[in-house]
Each structure stands twice: as structure tokens, then as C-alpha cells.
């Protein structure tokens, strides 16, 4: 039996930050990861490999465009997803070495095995060799992450019908693919595969993909996806998905229509990974969404047990999970984590990139009765023309008094640019902050100035700014 002050279950973004913060606070900490490398699903199946695939797809498409311009032969189409991802295996190993070293440098004990509660203060870890070790702790942090949601009418076999974890094992680029879902993961993969020349049909029961975004961003994404050759089937109720046993995946809709493709990807969300933890032994249960309820500090119904990351639900972002883990550790240390505020940015690594912070236009109109809009199209920015990325858009949303309340971006570097808008919102800046300051030339960041000038003109004229995306 080993005894520590804090035992952390899961080494993904939430678990890492919780463990390191607790260790920096002077507590003895152990962190348990069931996989061979630290980092959890975020590193093994999610953020890192999927974003690597995106970058390889963009680079490959750029190279193909240059070959076409020069009249040379096109790149080989018979390429596997693993080839496209490239040296991700080496990247993952390097990340594991770096994160393990960082944890150990802070005095955190790293153990690899499957954890399960024995009682509110005791956890049993079973190692790959079958051996079992018991850990007792004053505080426990559950950060075991999530796994793809499995649905009874879509039987994923990971050979013909994939989920968002197994799709990275595709041995070759199929001619056609159906992607089920209209959320972040579905749209990221659908646009990436469309960029790679796969005939992609994105199928969802809602009328628009990414419907939670500002309407201009969702529309812009859909237009870009269709330019890549993708097809969106909205308000489509799929009742059954099966492999025909020969060469095709068949999806049957509620009205009897059959859709088919070489491969299919089910990306209809993720569920918390707590089923094997035996949390009932700790006095905990999951709610009707299979999540663990916590307060603002990440504390569960059992005062000394905390939870963070995907096990507590939305926004289910790696960045948010890191902060949740840090705040949980601060709470058990009894220290002030600081004011997080209301302006958490989101980034979607689709093609093109999408990023948002603050209120959408619809939300602003509902809250303030009106809203003033300023837009900058990348085609108006020298950097957009230079980089052949002229289809982007930056949108500023202000209350009727000119105070910024939302920033939304679609296009190159959107997930980086959004932080400029985030800082303005955090500090309650008016739109004029982007007019009165100088941006490097040529940069995408100049879009803020162009959009602010557009917003200023709308304020003077009593109008709403440009409405066309």
C-alpha cells in the first residue's frame, strides 16, 4: 500500500495540470494513466494526431497545387492516414518523455495501470502484468477523460465503420466516406478528408452543421466545405448503418432512402470514461448525462474528491480541461485560483479554422435588444492575398454603445487570432482599441482594424455593419 496526499486518475490535460499544481503546493502526488504514455486520449487519439493530420492535409494540398501550376505530375493518391500523419509516433513518444519528466521533476509519481475505487479514500491500480497496488489519499481527482459515444443503430467495426478514435488507423484514403454528426469532431474530419480528395457526405439531423456557432461562421464553413466537394445532408434521420459484406457501408434513413459510401465515420459525440472506476464505492454517481456533477471548484458530492475535464461535461476543450484541473488542485490546496472570467475561447480545427469568444450576433441582439456588427474579409487584407487565403472573415460584435461583446473568426490562423479579441473582451475594451493601435503589416491581425473601422462606420450611420458573410 502507498499513501499520498493527492491521487489523480488520468493524465490528460486536466489530470496533468491538477497533479502539477498540487505538487507545486507542497503535496505528495501520484497520477495514474491506463495507457502506456501520459497525455490520455487527447494525445493518443484526439487533439495532437487529428491536428497533425490537418496540417499534413493542408501542406499536401498546397504541394499538389504547386505541382499542378508547374505542369508536373500530381502526388501519389494511394497514401494511408498514418503516412499523412507522418512522424506522429515520434511526436507522441517525445511528448511522453517531456510530460513524464515534467511530472517527475515536480515530484509526481507516475504509475501506469487501471484504477478503481475501493472506498472514498482508497484506489486500487492493476498493472499490465496483473499485479495490484493500493493507494490511499486525502484527496482524489477524477480526470479519466472520455471515449466515443456508441449508438445502437451504428455498429462501429473499426474496419468499415469507424469512430473518432479508430479513424486514424485508416489504411488508405477511401474514394467516398459518410460522416455522421454535425459537431466539432465531425466537421473537422469531414473537411480534412474532403480536402484530401475524398467524396465526403456529412449527415446530421440538424439543419446546419456547427449550429452553436455564430450564423456567419457556420454558413462560411458550409460554403467552404461544399467548395471542397463535400455534401451536407441536414435534417436527415439515419435509422441504421451497416456494412454490406462486400464493399460498401449502407445508411438507411427514416424515409427509406439508402445512402452508401466506401467507409463511414461515426462522430456523434463522446461520453465520460468512468464506467470502470467503481465510483459508487466512493459514494459518487453519474447524472442522467453520464457525467459527474461538480461545483465551480470541481468538488464533487464527496468533499475530498474532485473531477475535471470531459468527465464533468462541456465545454470539453483541452484548454478548459487544463484550467479545470488547475482550479481543482487550487481548491484542495485552499488557495485562490484567480478569476477565470466569462470569456473562454473556442477553436475548431476544420478547413477552414473557426474560432469564437463572447456572444454570437443572435445572443447579443437578444441580450441588448440590438447589436452593431463590423466585418473584415481576408480578401481586404494584404496577408490574405499573399498567402492565397482570401476567403476568411473576422467579425466583431458590439452592444449599441460600442462595447465589444463578441469576436468570431473563420480562416487561416483563426485559432491564434482569437486571443487578441479575448484580451479586449476581458478588459472591457471598446471597438476603438483596434483603431487607435498599430498592427504589423502584412498580417492577418490587421483584420481587427478593418473590422473595427467597419463597426465604427455602422455606429455613425446608425446601421448594423455589413451583413453579408
C-alpha positions in Angstrom: 0.0 0.0 0.0 1.2 3.5 -0.9 -0.1 6.7 0.7 -0.1 10.1 -0.9 -1.8 13.4 -0.3 -3.4 13.5 -3.8 -4.2 10.7 -6.2 -5.1 11.8 -9.8 -6.9 9.4 -12.1 -6.0 10.2 -15.7 -3.0 12.0 -17.2 -4.8 14.1 -19.9 -4.8 17.9 -19.9 -7.0 18.0 -16.7 -5.0 15.4 -14.8 -1.6 16.8 -15.7 -2.4 20.3 -14.5 -4.1 19.1 -11.3 -1.1 16.9 -10.4 1.5 19.6 -11.1 -0.5 22.3 -9.3 -0.9 20.1 -6.2 2.7 19.1 -6.3 3.8 22.8 -6.5 1.6 23.4 -3.5 3.9 21.0 -1.5 1.7 17.9 -1.5 2.7 14.4 -2.4 1.0 13.4 -5.6 0.6 10.2 -7.7 -1.0 10.2 -11.2 -2.4 7.1 -12.8 -2.6 6.6 -16.6 -4.1 3.4 -18.1 -2.2 3.9 -21.4 1.5 3.4 -22.0 2.2 7.1 -22.5 0.9 10.0 -20.5 -1.4 12.5 -22.1 -4.6 10.5 -22.3 -6.9 10.3 -25.3 -6.1 14.0 -26.1 -2.5 12.9 -27.1 -3.1 9.4 -28.3 -6.3 9.7 -30.4 -7.5 13.3 -30.3 -6.0 16.7 -30.4 -2.4 16.0 -31.4 -2.9 13.3 -34.1 -6.0 14.9 -35.6 -4.4 18.3 -35.8 -1.3 16.8 -37.2 -3.4 15.1 -39.9 -5.0 18.5 -40.7 -1.6 20.2 -41.1 -0.4 17.4 -43.3 -3.5 17.6 -45.4 -3.2 21.4 -45.9 0.6 21.0 -46.7 -0.1 18.2 -49.2 -2.9 20.1 -50.9 -0.6 23.1 -51.2 2.1 21.0 -52.7 -0.4 19.4 -55.2 -1.5 22.9 -56.2 2.1 23.9 -56.9 2.7 20.7 -58.9 -0.4 21.5 -61.0 0.8 25.0 -61.6 4.2 23.8 -62.8 2.7 21.1 -65.0 4.4 18.2 -63.1 2.7 15.0 -62.0 0.4 15.0 -59.0 1.3 13.4 -55.7 0.5 9.7 -55.1 -3.1 9.2 -54.1 -2.5 5.7 -52.6 -1.5 7.1 -49.2 -2.5 6.0 -45.8 -3.7 8.2 -43.0 -0.6 7.0 -41.0 1.6 8.2 -43.8 -0.2 11.6 -43.8 0.2 12.0 -40.1 3.9 11.3 -40.6 6.1 11.3 -37.6 3.3 11.4 -35.0 4.6 8.3 -33.4 7.9 10.0 -32.7 6.0 13.2 -31.6 3.9 11.1 -29.1 7.0 9.4 -27.7 8.7 12.8 -27.3 5.6 14.3 -25.7 5.5 11.3 -23.3 9.2 11.8 -22.3 8.7 15.5 -21.9 5.5 15.3 -19.8 6.8 12.4 -17.7 9.9 14.3 -17.0 7.9 17.4 -16.1 5.7 15.4 -13.7 8.6 13.7 -12.1 10.6 17.0 -11.9 7.7 18.3 -9.8 7.8 15.2 -7.6 4.7 13.5 -9.0 4.8 9.7 -9.0 3.6 8.3 -12.4 2.0 4.9 -12.5 0.6 3.1 -15.5 -2.4 0.8 -14.8 -6.2 0.7 -14.4 -7.6 2.4 -11.4 -10.8 1.7 -9.5 -12.2 2.9 -6.2 -12.2 0.7 -3.2 -13.7 3.3 -0.8 -13.8 7.1 -0.7 -10.0 7.3 0.2 -8.6 4.2 -1.4 -7.9 3.4 -5.1 -6.7 0.1 -6.5 -4.4 0.1 -9.5 -4.0 -3.1 -11.6 -0.8 -3.1 -13.7 -0.4 -4.8 -17.1 1.4 -7.7 -15.5 -1.6 -8.4 -13.3 -0.1 -7.1 -10.1 -2.2 -4.8 -7.9 -1.2 -1.9 -5.7 -3.4 0.0 -3.3 -3.1 3.8 -2.9 -4.7 5.8 -0.1 -5.1 9.6 -0.4 -6.5 12.5 1.4 -7.8 13.9 -1.9 -8.6 12.3 -5.2 -9.0 14.0 -8.6 -11.0 12.1 -11.3 -9.8 13.2 -14.7 -10.3 10.0 -16.7 -11.5 11.7 -19.9 -14.0 10.4 -22.5 -14.5 7.9 -25.3 -16.5 7.9 -28.5 -20.2 7.6 -28.0 -21.6 4.2 -29.3 -25.1 4.1 -30.7 -27.2 1.0 -31.2 -28.1 1.8 -34.8 -24.4 2.3 -35.9 -22.2 -0.7 -35.2 -18.6 0.5 -35.4 -16.3 -2.3 -36.5 -13.2 0.0 -37.0 -12.6 -1.5 -40.4 -15.5 -0.2 -42.5 -17.4 1.9 -39.9 -15.0 4.0 -37.7 -15.3 6.2 -34.6 -13.3 9.3 -33.9 -10.5 7.3 -32.3 -10.1 4.5 -34.8 -10.4 6.6 -37.9 -6.8 7.5 -37.6 -6.0 3.8 -38.4 -7.4 4.0 -42.0 -5.0 2.1 -44.2 -5.8 4.2 -47.3 -7.8 7.1 -48.4 -11.2 5.8 -49.5 -12.9 7.1 -52.6 -16.0 8.1 -50.6 -17.0 8.5 -46.9 -20.1 9.3 -44.9 -19.6 11.2 -41.7 -22.4 11.1 -39.1 -22.7 14.2 -37.0 -22.6 18.0 -37.3 -20.5 18.9 -34.3 -16.8 19.8 -33.9 -15.2 16.4 -34.4 -17.5 15.5 -37.4 -16.8 18.8 -39.2 -13.1 18.7 -38.5 -12.7 15.2 -40.1 -15.3 15.8 -42.8 -13.5 18.9 -44.1 -10.0 17.3 -43.7 -11.0 14.3 -45.8 -12.8 16.4 -48.3 -9.6 18.5 -48.7 -7.7 15.2 -49.4 -10.0 14.5 -52.3 -12.4 12.0 -50.6 -16.0 12.3 -51.6 -17.5 13.2 -48.2 -21.2 13.3 -47.3 -21.7 15.0 -43.9 -25.0 13.8 -42.4 -26.8 15.3 -39.4 -30.3 15.6 -38.0 -30.0 19.3 -37.6 -30.5 21.8 -40.5 -26.9 23.3 -40.2 -23.6 21.9 -39.0 -22.0 23.7 -36.1 -25.3 25.3 -35.2 -24.0 26.6 -31.9 -21.6 29.0 -33.7 -22.4 32.5 -34.9 -24.5 32.1 -38.0 -21.9 33.7 -40.3 -19.2 31.2 -39.2 -21.5 28.2 -39.7 -22.5 29.4 -43.1 -18.9 30.2 -44.1 -17.8 26.7 -43.0 -20.6 25.0 -45.0 -19.8 27.1 -48.1 -16.1 26.2 -47.8 -16.9 22.5 -47.3 -19.1 22.4 -50.4 -16.3 24.2 -52.4 -14.0 21.3 -51.4 -16.6 18.9 -52.9 -18.3 17.9 -49.7 -22.1 17.4 -49.5 -24.1 18.2 -46.4 -27.4 16.3 -45.7 -29.2 18.2 -43.0 -32.4 17.2 -41.2 -31.6 13.6 -42.1 -32.7 11.0 -39.7 -30.5 7.9 -40.1 -32.0 4.8 -38.6 -29.5 2.1 -39.5 -25.8 1.9 -40.7 -24.3 -1.4 -41.7 -21.5 -2.8 -43.9 -23.0 -4.8 -46.8 -20.4 -7.5 -46.5 -18.8 -6.7 -49.9 -17.5 -3.2 -50.4 -19.9 -0.5 -49.1 -21.4 0.9 -46.0 -25.2 1.5 -46.3 -27.1 4.1 -44.3 -30.8 3.8 -44.2 -32.9 6.9 -43.4 -36.3 7.2 -41.7 -38.0 7.7 -45.1 -36.3 4.5 -46.6 -33.6 6.2 -48.6 -30.3 4.3 -48.8 -27.0 6.2 -48.8 -23.8 4.4 -49.4 -20.0 5.0 -49.3 -16.8 3.1 -49.1 -16.3 4.0 -45.4 -18.2 5.7 -42.7 -17.2 7.7 -39.6 -19.5 8.0 -36.6 -18.7 11.3 -34.8 -21.8 11.8 -32.7 -20.1 12.9 -29.5 -18.2 11.4 -26.7 -19.1 10.1 -23.2 -17.3 10.2 -20.0 -15.0 7.3 -19.2 -15.9 6.4 -15.6 -17.7 3.1 -16.0 -14.7 1.0 -14.9 -13.7 3.3 -11.9 -16.3 1.9 -9.5 -17.1 5.4 -8.3 -20.1 4.0 -6.4 -17.6 2.7 -3.8 -16.5 6.3 -3.3 -20.1 7.4 -2.7 -20.5 9.0 -6.2 -22.9 8.5 -9.1 -23.2 10.0 -12.6 -26.1 12.1 -13.6 -28.5 11.4 -16.5 -25.9 12.6 -19.0 -23.3 10.1 -17.6 -21.3 13.0 -16.1 -20.0 13.7 -12.6 -21.7 16.8 -11.0 -19.2 19.3 -9.5 -19.3 22.8 -8.1 -17.3 25.8 -9.5 -14.1 24.4 -7.9 -14.5 21.0 -9.3 -15.6 19.5 -6.0 -18.0 16.5 -6.2 -20.7 15.5 -3.7 -17.9 13.8 -1.7 -16.0 16.8 -0.3 -12.4 15.5 -0.8 -13.0 14.1 -4.3 -12.7 16.4 -7.3 -13.4 15.9 -11.0 -12.2 17.8 -14.1 -12.2 17.6 -17.9 -14.5 15.5 -20.0 -16.0 13.7 -17.0 -17.8 16.9 -16.0 -19.1 17.8 -19.5 -18.9 20.8 -21.7 -17.1 22.7 -23.0 -14.9 19.6 -23.4 -11.9 21.6 -24.7 -8.3 20.7 -23.8 -7.7 24.3 -22.7 -10.8 24.3 -20.5 -9.8 20.9 -19.0 -6.4 22.2 -18.1 -7.9 25.1 -16.3 -10.4 22.9 -14.5 -7.6 20.6 -13.3 -5.6 23.5 -12.0 -8.6 25.0 -10.2 -9.5 21.7 -8.6 -5.9 21.5 -7.2 -6.1 25.1 -6.0 -9.4 24.3 -4.2 -7.9 21.3 -2.4 -4.8 23.3 -1.5 -7.1 26.1 -0.2 -5.6 28.8 -2.4 -7.3 31.3 -4.7 -7.1 30.3 -8.4 -7.9 33.7 -9.6 -10.9 35.0 -11.6 -11.4 33.0 -14.7 -14.0 35.3 -16.2 -16.6 34.6 -18.8 -14.5 34.7 -22.0 -13.3 31.2 -22.8 -12.3 31.0 -26.4 -13.1 28.0 -28.6 -11.2 26.8 -31.6 -12.3 24.3 -34.3 -9.5 22.9 -36.5 -11.6 22.3 -39.5 -10.8 23.5 -43.0 -11.0 26.4 -42.7 -10.2 27.1 -39.0 -13.0 28.6 -36.8 -12.7 30.4 -33.5 -15.1 32.3 -31.2 -15.2 34.1 -27.9 -18.0 36.0 -26.3 -21.6 36.4 -27.6 -22.8 35.5 -31.1 -24.8 38.1 -33.0 -28.1 36.4 -32.1 -27.2 36.3 -28.4 -26.1 39.9 -28.4 -29.4 41.0 -30.1 -31.4 39.0 -27.5 -29.4 40.4 -24.6 -29.2 44.1 -25.6 -32.1 44.4 -27.9 -29.8 45.3 -30.8 -26.2 44.8 -31.9 -23.7 46.5 -34.1 -21.5 44.5 -36.4 -18.1 45.1 -38.0 -16.6 42.7 -40.5 -13.2 42.3 -42.3 -12.8 39.9 -45.2 -9.4 38.4 -45.7 -9.6 39.5 -49.3 -9.3 43.0 -47.9 -6.1 42.1 -46.1 -2.7 42.0 -47.8 -1.6 38.9 -45.9 -4.7 37.0 -47.1 -3.9 37.7 -50.7 -0.2 36.9 -50.3 -0.9 33.6 -48.6 -3.7 32.7 -51.0 -6.1 32.7 -48.1 -8.6 35.3 -49.2 -11.8 33.6 -48.1 -11.5 34.3 -44.3 -13.7 36.6 -42.2 -13.3 38.4 -38.9 -16.4 39.6 -37.2 -16.7 42.0 -34.3 -20.0 42.3 -32.3 -20.7 45.3 -30.1 -23.5 46.4 -27.9 -25.4 49.5 -29.1 -23.0 51.6 -27.0 -19.9 50.3 -29.0 -18.6 48.0 -26.3 -17.3 44.8 -27.7 -19.2 41.6 -26.7 -18.1 39.0 -29.2 -15.4 38.1 -31.7 -15.7 35.4 -34.4 -13.2 34.4 -37.0 -13.1 31.9 -39.8 -10.0 31.4 -42.0 -6.3 31.0 -41.7 -4.8 31.5 -38.1 -8.3 31.9 -36.6 -7.5 29.9 -33.5 -4.5 32.1 -32.8 -6.0 35.4 -33.7 -9.0 34.9 -31.4 -6.8 35.6 -28.4 -6.4 39.2 -29.4 -10.2 39.6 -29.2 -10.3 37.6 -26.0 -8.0 40.1 -24.3 -10.1 43.0 -25.5 -13.3 41.4 -24.1 -11.6 40.5 -20.8 -10.6 44.2 -20.3 -14.0 45.6 -21.4 -12.4 47.5 -24.3 -14.4 49.4 -26.8 -14.0 48.7 -30.5 -11.8 51.8 -30.9 -8.9 49.9 -29.2 -8.3 48.2 -32.6 -8.4 51.6 -34.5 -6.1 53.5 -32.1 -3.3 50.9 -32.1 -0.9 49.7 -34.8 -0.7 46.2 -36.3 2.3 44.7 -38.1 1.9 44.8 -41.9 1.2 42.5 -43.6 -0.6 40.3 -41.0 -4.0 38.6 -40.5 -4.2 40.7 -37.3 -4.9 43.8 -39.4 -8.4 42.3 -39.8 -9.2 43.6 -36.4 -8.6 47.2 -37.5 -10.6 46.8 -40.7 -13.5 45.2 -38.8 -13.4 48.0 -36.1 -13.5 50.7 -38.8 -16.5 49.0 -40.3 -18.1 48.8 -36.9 -17.4 52.5 -36.3 -19.0 53.4 -39.6 -22.1 51.4 -38.7 -22.3 53.2 -35.3 -22.1 56.6 -37.0 -24.7 55.7 -39.5 -27.0 54.0 -37.1 -26.7 50.8 -39.1 -25.6 47.3 -38.4 -22.4 47.0 -40.4 -22.0 44.6 -43.3 -24.4 41.7 -43.1 -23.1 39.5 -46.0 -20.5 36.9 -44.9 
